[in-house]
Amino acid sequence: MESKTFQVPNIGCDGCVRTIKTEVSQISGVKIVNAAVDTKMVTVEWDTPATWVQIENTLKEIDYAPATA
């Protein structure tokens, strides 16, 4: 299983968190999606066939792109 924790600057409310969880959870292979309004941090755990590129692209499509380092 792979895991990644990252910041999403656009998180501003519980509705944002729900949208992220709902959309990313629909990707085949994604096991866990946790997000927090106060820290704007998201953690995703996944197995094949999901990939980080697929998860990142989904977040970008719904306007919750991960922060770039």
Helices and strands as residue ranges (DSSP letters): E 2-7, H 14-25, E 30-35, E 41-46, H 52-61
